[in-house]
Amino acid sequence: MRTLVLAPRGRDGELAVQLLARHDIDASACANGAELLARIADGAGCAIVTEEALGPTVQHQLAHELEGQPAWSDFPLILLASSQAAHHLQRTASALGNVTVIERPIAPDTLITAVRAALRGRCRQYEAGLAIQQRDQFLAMLGHELRTPLGAIVLATELARNDGGRSQLEERLALIARQSKLLARLVDDLLDVARVTTGKIVLRREAVDVDATIAACVEAHEERARARSVALQVVDRSGATIDADPVRLEQVINNLLSNAVKYSPAGGCVQVSSSQRDAWCQIRVRDDGIGIAPEMQGRVFDLFAQVDGSLSRADGGMGIGLTLVDRLVRLHGGWVTVDSAGLGHGSEFIVTLPLGSPDHAQEGPPEPARRPSNVRVALVEDNDDLRDLTASLLEAHGCAVVVAADGAAGAELIVGARPDLALVDIGLPELDGFQVARHVREHVGADVVLVAITGYGREQDREHAAQAGFDAFFTKPLGIDSVREILSSARRRRDRSPA
């Protein structure tokens, strides 16, 4: 950033510029106050002004100019004054804001130090301004992204309720399910990016078959690709096994596939491949879609960056998917790059991960035969609608369900009923979920499988749940697959216990 110098007496301005240049500071002299004001408006790092140049008119014009700057801007001024005038200037120039007064005669080192400090401060201001701009853009995008599925859900619900013949009920329900899953994914992405950018994601590593993971992700995107008339192909397989968190690896591949399908035109093609080279595995996702401009390729992994950031774009997205990809891959000890010949020429994302698989303990003995009885479940949830819906879902899976609406009643219910499984919300009235778990463990021991069901998804919440005595932790909304997983775990625990 450039330093402006306004020193109309003799060669003061010229000499100051030369001094700054010898210390690698970009500087330029201004002929008068009008030029100084114009160049501040165009953008500058700081300004050096002598007392002779800072007459009442210039001072008034400067104050007016600086008042009109953005809230994040606090333009630094360095005023050079005689010892007699320094105190007066310090007081009268306070309206200009960020002012440093240096008394003459001035030691060169003093001026250089002051200018560098001013420029560092100005750089931080610009960074703050960019962060504010990104925040505002993100909040606008977030409102747009959340309102779209919410609007669809509300409208479909109204239509389903008012359609006396129920002729399109299945279609309405399918739409509500799709949009609800989209909402859940948006929330999950928000939580994940918060965790990953603060280093709070913990990988749960195991041996992962790369090709099987790719195949599962491709299958999950086939319906959407067909709806957009985009071909989705696996073109090469590596047979690689890596030491990875399978859920996070799927998240990486799914984000890349989602973007590739989204930005491909009708009739386009998305190709996925994996390969091995030396100690590394590469996963490639290539599309022949809109491509990425050269100036954007260095920013695609930045938080909230988007190829098209306009609110009128055809497809959604908050600009956090590729940030998650980049950070998750780095957590695995790898890296991700992008290659594009430019707009209109498609893109290829290359994920590089280390090969290898973890050591595994010997498998235990086979599970004993299950008892025929179904799982007895205690459900503790304070939201009436969610409690009723979850109870219905559990009963649909053959469970005998008892319910409670607050923590105190829930703790009493679980201790009294001794169910096989207890699903407990964390944010409960009376006693919170952690207190319920501790009470149950104190009075019942390990006989009940305790599962935390909560909207709190931070790693520290998982740790607190484990410390309180919960066996498992699931974030809302609780889907059918999660219910099946929980019930399967509860059956295994129950069937291993003495009859």
NUDO-298585 format. One record per residue: residue in one letter; x, z negated, y of N, C-alpha, C in turn. Coordinates in steps of 0.05 Angstrom, whole numbers, plus 5000, padded with zeros to 4 digits. Each point is the difference from the previous one (the first is absolute). Example, Ala and Ser with C-alpha at 12.3 -4.5 7.8 and 13.67 -1.06 7.14 Angstrom:
A526448444886498250005024501850005024
S499350145021501649995024498549865022
REM end
This chain:
M501750004976498350005024501750005025
R499050135021501650045024499749765019
T502249935013500049805022500050155027
L498149935017499850125026501549835021
V501350135019501549855020499050105028
L499149815016499250065028501849835018
A502150145011501949865018500850205022
P498550005022500350215020502549975018
R501449784999502349955018502550124988
G501350185015502650114992499950124972
R502149934984500250114973499349794979
D498449795008499349794982498650114975
G498150175004498550114977501750164982
E501750175011501850174984501949834984
L501249795013501949834986498749844978
A497549915005498649854979499450174976
V499250255005499650194977502550054984
Q502250035014502650054986500849754984
L499649765011500749764985498349984975
L497450055002498249984977500850214979
A500750245009500750224981502549934984
R501949865013502549924986499349804977
H497749875002499249814979497750124983
D499950274999498150154983497149935007
I499449955025497249965009499150245016
D497950124991498950245013498849915027
A501050105022499149925027499750245018
S498349975020499550215019499349885027
A501150115022499449905027497550135011
C498549855015497650105014500650025030
A499050215012500650045029498449825018
N497649924991498249845017497949864983
G498449835013498049854985497950174986
A499350235013498050174987501050114974
E502550094999501250104975500149784979
L500749755009500249784981497249954987
L497950005016497349954990499250224980
A500650255008499250224983501449994972
R502549925000501550004975499349754983
I499249785013499049774985497450094986
A498350145014497550094988500550194976
D502150165001500650184979501249864975
G501049765005501249854978502949945005
A500849745000502849935004500449724988
G502649944996500649744987500149775020
C501250045023500149795020500950135027
A500049845021500850115026501849805014
I502150105013501849835017499350085029
V499349805017499250065027501649805018
T501250115021501449835019498149895021
E500749795014498349875020499350195023
E501950185007499550195022497850194992
A499750074974498050204992497249874997
L500049734996497549874994498649905026
G499250195017498549935024497149934992
P498549915020497249924994498350234988
T500550245010498450234989500650054971
V502650024994500850054972499149784982
Q500249755010499249774983497050014994
H498450075021497150024996499450234980
Q501350235003499550224982500849944971
L502349864998500949924973498049824987
A499049805015498049814989497550154991
H499250195016497650164993500550164974
E502350134998500750164977500149834974
L501249775002500449834976497449874992
E498249955018497449894993498450194983
G500550265003498450204986501150064972
Q502249874992501250054974498449864978
P500450094974498549874978500649704998
A498349854986500249714999502649924986
W501050174982502549934985502550045017
S499750155022502450075016500649795021
D502649935002501049815020502750125010
F499850205017502350165008502249825013
P502550024990502149825011501350125025
L500249845020501450075025502449825004
I502250125008502449855007500550035029
L499849795016500450025029502849895007
L501450165016502749935009499849915029
A500849755006499649895027502349825008
S500449985026502049815010499149724994
S501949815001499349724994498049905020
Q500150105026498149915020497150104993
A499850244989497450124995498949944972
A501749914982499249974972497649824997
H500149765012497949814997497350115010
H500150135023497650115012498950224982
L501750174989499150224982498849894975
Q501349794989498949884975497249915004
R499449905024497349905005498050235006
T500850185018498150215009499650214979
A502050044982499850224980498649904974
S499149765000498749894976497550164992
A498750135020497750164994500650244983
L502650084999500850234984500349934971
G499949754993500049924972502849944989
N501050184983502549954985502450075018
V500849815016502150055020502449824995
T502450125001502549854998501550055026
V500749795015501550035025502949924994
I501950195008502849954997501350005028
E501549795005501349985026502550165002
R500450125024502550145006502149805010
P502650064996501150224986499549984970
I499750224987499150014972502450074982
A500549834980502050064980498850224981
P501650214994499050214983498849904973
D501349804988499049904974497249875003
T499649885023497449875005497850215002
L500550225014498050215002499550134973
I502150064985499750134974498349824981
T500749745000498549814983497049995007
A499550005026497249995009498550254993
V501350245003498750254994499450024970
R502049924983499550014971497849814991
A499949775012497849814994497350125008
A499950135023497550125009499150224982
L501950174991499450224982499149914973
R501349784990499149894974497149905002
G499449865022497349915004498050225002
R500850225014498250235003499550144973
C502050014983499750114973497949844985
R500249745002498149834986497150045010
Q499850055026497450055012498850264989
Y501650214998499150254989499149974971
E501649844984499349954972497349854999
A499649805018497549865001497750195007
G500550175019498050205008499250184978
L502050094984499450174977498449854979
A500849744996498549844980497149965008
I499649965026497249975010498550264996
Q501350225006498650264997499350044970
Q501949944982499550034971497749814992
R500049755011497949814993497350115008
D499850105025497550095010499050254984
Q501950174993499350244984499049914972
F501449804989499349914974497249875000
L499549835021497449875001497750205003
A500550215016498050215002499650144974
M502250054985499850134974498749824980
L500649745001498849814981497049995004
G499149985026497250005005498650254989
H501350235004498950254990499950004969
E502149914987500250014971498049814987
L499649765012498249814989497150075005
R499450115024497350065006498950234983
T501750194992499150234985498849914973
P501449864982498849914975497849795005
L500349835020497949805005497450145008
G500250205017497750165008498650134977
A501650114981498950134977498649804982
I501249764997498849804982497449905012
V500049945026497549915013497850204998
L500650265005498050215000498950044971
A501950004980499150044973498349774990
T500749765009498449764993497250025011
E499850085026497350035012498450224986
L501350224993498550224987499149914972
A501849864986499249904973497749815001
R500049835021497949795003497350135007
N500150225016497550115010499050244984
D501650084980499150234983498249894978
G497350025005498149894981500350114972
G500650264998500150124973502649964986
R502049895014502649954988501250264988
S499250235012500950264988503050045003
Q501249885020502950045004501549744999
L498949804985501349744999502850014989
E500350144978502750024987502050125019
E499250205014501850135020500849815022
R498049845010500649815021501949784990
L499549914976501749794989502850104995
A500350254991502750114996501450025027
L498650085021501250025027500949725009
I498349804996500749735009502549914984
A500150064974502449924984502550135010
R499950265006502350155010501049895027
Q498149965018500849915027501049704999
S498849844982501049734997502849994990
K500650174981502850024989501950095022
L499150185017501750095023500549775019
L497949845006500449775017501949804988
A499749954975501849814986502950105001
R500350264997502750115001501249975027
L498450055021501049975028501049725005
V498349814991500849715004502549944984
D500150094975502449954983502550115013
D499850255011502350125013500949845024
L498149905015500749845023501549744992
L498949874979501349764991502750064988
D500250224985502650074987502150065021
V499350155021502050075020500949755015
A498249815004500849755013501949854982
R499549994974501849864982502650134997
V500050274997502550144994501850015024
T498950015025501750015023501149735007
T498949784988501249735005501449904975
G500450184980501649924977498649814981
K497350005000498549804984498850124975
I500750254993499150114975502049944978
V499049894978501749944977499450204977
L502050144991499650204979499849864973
R498150094984499749904972501050224982
R502650004994501250224986499549994970
E500050244989499950044971500950294994
A500350064974500850274993497650195005
V500450215017497950185008500650284991
D498250134986500250284992499250175024
V501950135012499550155025498050224996
D500250164978498250224996497149914995
A499849774985497349904995498749905026
T501649885017499049915026499150235017
I501750225001499250245015497550114989
A499750024973497650124988497549845008
A500249735000497749845007499250045030
C502050025017499550055029498850285004
V501050204987498950275003497150004991
E499449874977497350004990498149875020
A501049795014498349865019499450175024
H501650215006499650175024498850274993
E499550054974499150274992497350075012
E498149814999497350055010500150075030
R501549855015500250055029501450275005
A502050064984501450265004498150234993
R498449974979498150224993497950035022
A499149785011498050015022501150155024
R502650005004501250145023501250274991
S499550084975501150254989503050015002
V501349784993502949975000500949964971
A501950174990501149974973502049775000
L499849834979501849774998501450024973
Q502750045000501550064976502349824996
V500649934975502549864993501850224988
V502250065012501650244993502549934984
D501049755002502449924985499849714994
R501049934976500049724991502849924992
S500749755007502849914996500349824975
G497949874991500249814978501449755009
A500249945026501549785010498449744998
T501549784996499049735001501549855022
I498549875018501349855021499049715000
D501649835013499349725003498549985027
A497449974999498450025024497549834998
D498749965022497449885001498050234996
P498550014978498350234994497850045021
V498949785010497950025021501150135025
R502449915008501250105025501050294996
L500950074976500950284996497550185001
E497849914988497550165003499250035029
Q500349795015499350015029501750205014
V502550024994501850205012499050284994
I499650054974499350274991497250075011
N498149814999497350065010500050065029
N501649865016500150065029501050285005
L502150084985501150275003498050214991
L498749964978498050194991497650025019
S499249775010497750005019500750175025
N502449965010500850165024500250294993
A501250064977500350284992497450154997
V498149874987497350124997498650025027
K500249795016498750005026500950225018
Y502650065000501150195019500350284988
S498950054976500250264987497450165006
P500250255006497650165005498550074974
A497550095002498650094977501550234987
G500349994974501650204986502949924998
G500849785012502849914999500749874974
C502549924998501049884975501849775005
V499749784985501749775001501449974973
Q502749995001501649984976501549744999
V499949874977501449754996502050034977
S502349885003502150034979501749755000
S501349954977502049794999502550114985
S502349905007502550094988502049775000
Q502050034982502249804998502650135008
R501649855014502750105006501849765003
D502149984984501849784999498349744996
A500349815018498649744996497449995016
W498950235008497850015018497750164989
C497549935008497650154994498950105026
Q499250255001498750105024497150084994
I498249935018497250084998499550175025
R499050244995499550195022497150075002
V498949995024497350095006500150215021
R499250254992500350225018497250135005
D499550075025497550145007500650245016
D498150185002500450245017498049995024
G499849755010498049965022501250045028
I499249825018500550055029502949965008
G501549874983502949965006500449795022
I502549965007500849805019501950125020
A499549985026501850105020502749874999
P502250145006502649874999500349755015
E498849985024500349765017498449764988
M498250064981498449784988501249904974
Q501750164988501049934973501649745000
G501349945022501549755002498249755005
R497450055005498249785007497849954980
V499850174979497649984982499849744986
F502249854997499949754986499749765020
D499950065026499649795020497149904998
L499649755007497449884999498150135020
F497650084990497950135016500650295007
A502250114991500650285006498250184984
Q499050225013498350194986500850285009
V499650194981500550285007498150095022
D497549924997498050065021498849735008
G500749905024499049745008497450015015
S498750235003497650025016497649884985
L498249895014497649894988498150214990
S500550255007498250214991500950144975
R502249904988501050134976498049984978
A500150184980498050014980500249784979
D502449904995500449804979500849745013
G499449784986500649735009502849924993
G500549745005502649894995501049855024
M501349774995500949835022502950045006
G501450184986502850035005501849784989
I499149884978501649784988500850074971
G498850204989500550074972503050064994
L501250175016502850074996501949785006
T499249825019501649765005500149834975
L497749964987499949854976501750134978
V499850264997501750154981502949945004
D500950035025502849965007500949724993
R498549805009500949724996499849924970
L498050094986499849934972502250134983
V500750255007502250134985502649855006
R500449925025502549865007500149734985
L497749874997500049744985500950044971
H499550244990500950064972502950104999
G501450005022502750095000500450305002
G497950145010500150295003499650095028
W499350255003499450115027498250244997
V498750075023498250235000500750185023
T499950264996500750195021497750215001
V500050155022498050225003501450255007
D499050234989501250265006497750195007
S500150125023498050195009501350215017
A499250254995501050225016498650025027
G498149825006498750005025497050044997
L498550005022497150034999499250254986
G498049964982499050234985501650074975
H502049844993501850074978500149784978
G498149825000499949804979502149795003
S499849804982501949775001500649924972
E502449874997500749894974501249725005
F498949804987501049725001501449944974
I502549905003501749944977500649704999
V499049874979500549724996502349974979
T502149865007502349964983500149704992
L500049954974500049724990502149974978
P501149764998502049964979498849994972
L501350134980499149984973500649724988
G498749944978500649754986497449864993
S500249834980497749844992500849714996
P498249815004500849724998500149914970
D501449784996500049884973497349864995
H499050044976497449884994500349814977
A498649785001500049804978498550124976
Q500549884977498650094976497049955003
E498550194990497149975002499149764982
G498049865010499049774985498350094976
P499049814985498350064977497450125009
P498750154982497450125008497949795007
E498250085017498049815008498149944977
P499049764998498049944979497450145006
A498450034979497450135004498349855020
R498650165016498349885021497549874988
R499249795012497449894993497950185012
P497750024988498050195009498749925026
S500149755008498649915024501150135025
N498350045021500950115025501149795018
V501150085022501449825018498049845017
R500449745002498349835018501549985026
V498750075022501350025026498649825021
A501749865015499049865024501050165025
L498150065017500650165024499549835025
V502149965016499849845025500550185023
E497950065016500150205022497949925020
D500849985026498149915020498450225013
N500850264996498450225011497850064980
D497549975009497750034982499950274986
D500250225017499850264988502250064980
L502549935008502350054982499749834975
R499149755002499649834976498050134981
D497750095011498050124983500950264986
L501450175016501050254989502149954978
T501949825006502149944980498849884975
A498149825003498749884977498650224983
S498750195013498650224986502150174985
L502350055013502150164987501049864975
L500549745002500949844977498050004978
E497549965007497950004979499750274987
A500550215015499950274988502250044979
H502149835002502250014980499649794979
G497549894998499449824978500849715005
C500649925025500949735006497649825005
A500349754993498149795009501149885025
V498550025022501149945027498449765012
V501649815011498949795017501450025027
V498549925021501150065027499949755017
A501749995021500049805020500750135027
A498949885022500350135026502149865019
D501249784991502049875016502149874982
G502249915012502249904984499349744985
A498749825013499449744987498150044976
A497950175004498250054977501450164978
G501850185009501550164980501849834983
A501549815012501849834985498449844980
E497749895008498349844982498950174978
L499250255006498850184981502150074978
I502550075008502050084981500849774982
V500349765011500849764984497749934981
G497550035008497849934983499450214979
A500150265007499350214981502250084982
R502549955007502450084985499850294990
P499750205019499850284992502650114990
D499950244988502550134992501650105025
L498550085021501250135023498549905025
A501649955021498849935027501250195020
L498250145015500750185022499449845026
V502149955015499749825023501050145026
D498250015020500850105026501949805013
I501950095017501849825013498749885025
G498750165017498949915025497249884997
L499949764987497449874994499549775020
P497549945005499349755015500349764982
E500049775012500349744987502849964989
L500750134978502750014990500950294998
D502550065009500850284997500850054971
G500650264993500650074973502449864988
F502049965017502449864990499349714991
Q498449875016499149724993498350004974
V498350204998498450034975501850024976
A502150185002501850054977501549744993
R500949865020501549754994498249794986
H497549995010498149814988499450074971
V499650264995499450094972502449944982
R502450075009502449954983500349704995
E499349835019500349714996498149904979
H497550114999498049894983499550164974
V500850255000499550174976502650094987
G502250015015502550104990500050304999
A501250114979500450294999497850144983
D497849864994498050124983498450225013
V500050005026498450215015501950205013
V499450264997501550205014499050015029
L501849945019499249995028501150265014
V498250145013500750245014499149985029
A501950045018499450005029499050285008
I497650015013498950255010499849965031
T501550165015500249945028500550255017
G499449975026500750215019502849965011
Y501249784994502849955009501950124980
G501750195009501650144981503049985004
R500949805016502849985006501549884976
E502650054998501649904978499949695001
Q500049885024500049715001497349894990
D497850165002497549914989500150004970
R501350204988500450004971501649764991
E502149945015501749784993498549735001
H498449975021498449765003498049974977
A498850234992498150004978501349924974
A502450104995501449934976500749705000
Q500949905023500749725002497549824997
A497750095008497549844997499050004971
G500950194984499250004972498550244991
F499750205017498650254992501850164981
D498650134980501450164981500450295010
A498250095018500250275009498850015029
F500650235013499350025029499050295004
F497550045009499050265006498850015028
T500550225014498850035027497350144999
K498349935018497450135003500450285011
P498250194994497749974982500850014971
L498549854983500649994971498550234987
G501550204991498850234987499649964970
I498850204987499449984972502649994983
D502050155007502549994985501349735002
S499949875023501149745003498549794984
V497350034999498349824984500750024971
R500450254990500750044972502749884994
E501950035018502649884996499949704998
I498549885019499749715000498649904975
L497950134991498549914976501850044975
S501550214999501850054977502049774998
S501249925023501949795000498849734992
A497549955009498649754993499449994971
R499150234988499550014971502549944984
R502250135009502549954985500849715000
R499849875024500649725002498249834983
R497450055001498049854985500550034970
D500550254991500250054972502649904988
R502049945017502549884989499849704998
S497949885014499749714999498749914974
P500449754991498849904975497050035001
A498850074978497150034998498649745004
REM end
